[in-house]
Amino acid sequence: MGDRSCSLDNERAIAFQCLFIKGCNCILVNIQMGLVRLRIKEFADQRGWTLKEVADRSGVNYRTIVSYVRRDEGMAMTDFTAIQKLARAFEVPIEDLVEVLEE
């Protein structure tokens, strides 16, 4: 398993590390070990979409989306591929989808 670093450039200066597994998946990890929350429910509500519609539009498994939405307290890791698909479906930058709860 190789490590590669990446960062999301925005006004919050969030630093993440991508851990590539078998060259196809990327797990997004907050390097500062803080917690992040994905704003899936907020964006779905703004568009009048159900979580099932979010799954259909993004290609992300429905159970994965539900598990992310239930983590209001935040999470330290998430699948970067899922974040990319969700951001594309909502037509927002990744930086808008990811909310830092604790740094």
N, C-alpha and C positions, 0 to 999 in steps of 0.2 A: 504494500500500500504506500503510495507516494503522497507527499504533502506538497501542496502549492498554496501560496498565499494570494489573496485578492482583497480588494477593499472597495467599498461603495462610497463614491465621492458625493457628499452632500453637506448641508450646513450643520448637521449633527455629528459629522466626522465619525461614523460608525466603522469600526474595523472588524472584519470577519476573516476567518480562515476557512478555505475549502479543503476538505479531506476527500480525495478521489479514491473511490473503491472500485477496483477492476476497470478503471478508466472510463466508466460510464455514469456513475452517480456521484453527486457532490453533496456532502452534508455541510450545511452552513452552521458555523460555530462562532459565537460571540467570543472573541479572544479575551476580553476582560472578564469573562465568566459571568457576565450579567445576564439578565433575562430579556427576551424579546417576545412580542405578541404579534401575530399576524392579524391584520384588520379585515379579515374575510367577511365577517358578519356585517360590519359597517358598510363595506362596499357593496355587498349583496343587497342590503336593505335600501341603499341609495338607488339601486337599479331595479328594485322590485323583484329580485331573483330569490328563489329558494336555494337552500344548500345543494339540493339535487340538481338544479339548473346550473349552479356554479360548477359542479362536478362534470356535467355534460359539456358545458362550454369550454372548460379548461382541460379536460382529459385527466384530471386528478381524481383518484379513487374517492368515492363519497365518504367512506369510513375514515379516510385520512383527513378530509376536510372537517368532518364532525369532530375528530380528535383534536385538531388544531383550534377549532372554535371553542371547545370546552376548556381549553387551557387559558382561562382568563388571567391566572396568576403568572403566566409566561412560561417560556421554555428556553433551555440553553442551546438546544440543537434542533434543526429541522432539515428536511430534504430540499436542497437548493433547486433541483429540477422542478419540484412542486411549486416552489415560490415563483420561478420563472413562468411556468404555465399559468398560474393564478394572476400574476401581474399582466400577462398578455391578455387574458380573458377580460380583466377589468379595464384594460388599456390605461394602466398607471405604471409609473416607474417602480422598480422593486423597493426603492427607498421610501415610497409612500405606503407600501403594503406592510413593511416591517416597522413596528413601533418598539423603541427601546424602553423597557420598564425599569430596569436597574442596571447601572453600569458598574 
